[in-house]
Amino acid sequence: MNFRGVRQRGAFRGLLCLALIAANASFAACSPKKLPTTALTIERAGAAEIEITVEIARTEDERAQGLMHRKKLPDGEGMLFIFDRDQQLSFWMKNTIIPLSIAFIASDGRITEIKDMQPNDLSSVRSSRSVRYALEVPQGWFARAGINAGDIVRIDF
C-alpha cells in the first residue's frame, strides 16, 4: 500500500462521515419537535368537564409547523394555536398525515364551530367569523368526547 492510497481512503472516509452527519442533521430537522404542553379544561353544556393535554403554538413558526410530519396523535391530546388578536383563521393540511378536527374558539373561550380536515389536503379550512384560537385534535375526538359548538374552553394563560 502506498501513501497515496491511504490518503484516498482517508478522504473517502472523511466524505462518508460528512455525508452521514449531514443526513442525520437533515433527518433531525424533519423530525417533528413537540412544543411545551399544558392541560385545558372544556366545559360541556349539561355534562362533566373534559380535560385535554395540548401543545401550545404561539409563534408564527410554531403555528406554520403545526402537526406536520406527525405519525400519531392520541385521543385526549392536541395543539392549541394562539393568535395575538381576533381574526378570521385559515388552516390547511400540507404535510399533515393525521386526519384532524379543528375547533375555532373566540377570545372568551367559546367554541364557534368544529370542522374536519383530511390528510395532505391543500384546500383552506376557514373560520366563519373572527376568533382568537384554534384547537386541533384527532379527527372525531370532539364528537367522541361530546364536545360541541357553544362549549367553553378555559384558556387561563
Secondary structure, DSSP 4 states (H G I P E B T S, - for coil): --HHHHHHHHHHHHHHHHHHHHHHHHHHHHSPPPPPEEEEEEEPTTS--EEEEEEEE-SHHHHHHTTTT-S---TTEEEEEEEEEEE--EE--TT--S-EEEEEE-TTSBEEEEEEE-TT--S-EE-SS-EEEEEEEETTHHHHTT--TT-EEE---
